[in-house]
Amino acid sequence: MTNNQLNLSNTITGKRETFVPINPKKIGMYVCGPTVYDFPHVGNARPLVVFDVLYRVLSKIFGKTNVTYVRNITDIDDKIIESSKNKKISIEELTKTITKSFHDDCKYLNCLKPTSEPKATEHIKGMITMTENLLKNNHAYEKDNHVYFSINSFKNYGKLSKKDPQELVAGARVEISKLKKHPLDFVLWKPSSEEDPGWESPWGRGRPGWHLECSVMSEKFLGKNFDIHGGGLDLIFPHHENEIAQSCCANKVDKFANYWLHNGYVTFNKEKMSKSLGNIVTIEKMRKTINGQVIRFALLSSHYKQPLDWNENLIKESQNTLDKWYTQFENTNEDALNQDLLKPLLEDINTPGYIAKLHSLYDKASKGDMSAKKLFLAGCKLIGLLEEDIEIWNKFKKTRSKIDEKTIRNKINDREHARNKGDYKLADSIREELESSGVIIEDKDNKTTWKYK
């Protein structure tokens, strides 16, 4: 599949560009993973699924053994320290619990395991070394056992976020400290109190800054310059901007990652997800009631760069589509993909366009076209869909279909009233709602009967 040309939207250039790997036999992708202080929510699930699809596409084009996918775990951070104190449990217990839940989420969402999954606490020595290099090359300074990166020492600061430092100061939430020479200077190393986690360093007992962790881990597994760096839109500034600055300065390179990809925000009923609004939906909670294939499909229903609104209709539509698609399910290992089907994915991972092609293939497959069915199944498998065993899917259908009979009769009565008033749109909507809950209704001889699927 080496003839397929992949085009990606590169945040740093603001353009869609043809992906040209540094070495087609050693493609490197780094994606910022979770800070394990609390259970991941659906906003965190989006980059998981988006970059899993990109990993699958890169593996399809270049061969899986030629792609290295690194996704880190941040297990030392101020948020973790604060959360452990609030929960009155040890940091070790907290990070172990959340990391396990995160791995369960990945399995639930049918995400492939990355090639490497380094933890920040395993790479403290490298972080101390990089900090020493930055100090030696006059890109950092020490003040009261803190080490700060000096943004004025890096002429390209702000290139990723397309803003000059003055604009960033005005519009950003930056850490205020009298120790800093410039408001945007960021911490590389900070002291730790006796009760907080810490490691011995030339600047006393302390711990690393958040941005430093990813720079060190990406260099360890992918080198000083690699192909793709990904993450959520919220990471462009300050996290990714700071990664570029410290990595380029410490490693004396002009480029850190060649392509920067960022997925859009997830909103909940048109509002930004936030803990203060109480509208966070954790993946752990969804695991109890919704099949992971439904969540994966919903997350792929919009282009990764666009905002995605999370609501009940999106989940129902995703369930209904998969209910239909599972009627064509077969266990198959055939790889029947072709250029025409792949085209949307090659154009900046356009999953909605790709799903539209799968809908068309499903229609043909349901009419008995066996070649369309093979292509449909292979196409679903490529993006991690229809990989749940049919028995498990049917069991999921049954558990969600058992709404009580009283509710069903009330819904049928509501539909009858709507039809009598000529509101056929509402009547159709009630029928679809019942069908999505696993209830089939039938109109015959002026009577409506129902049955579970």
Beta strands, then each sheet from edge to edge (+ up, - down):
strand 1: 7-10
strand 2: 15-18
strand 3: 27-31
strand 4: 67-71
strand 5: 140-143
strand 6: 146-149
strand 7: 186-191
strand 8: 206-208
strand 9: 226-232
strand 10: 257-263
strand 11: 266-268
strand 12: 271-272
strand 13: 308-310
strand 14: 439-444
strand 15: 447-452
sheet 1: 1+ 2-
sheet 2: 4+ 3+ 9+ 10+
sheet 3: 5+ 6- 7+ 8-
sheet 4: 12+ 11- 13-
sheet 5: 14+ 15-
end
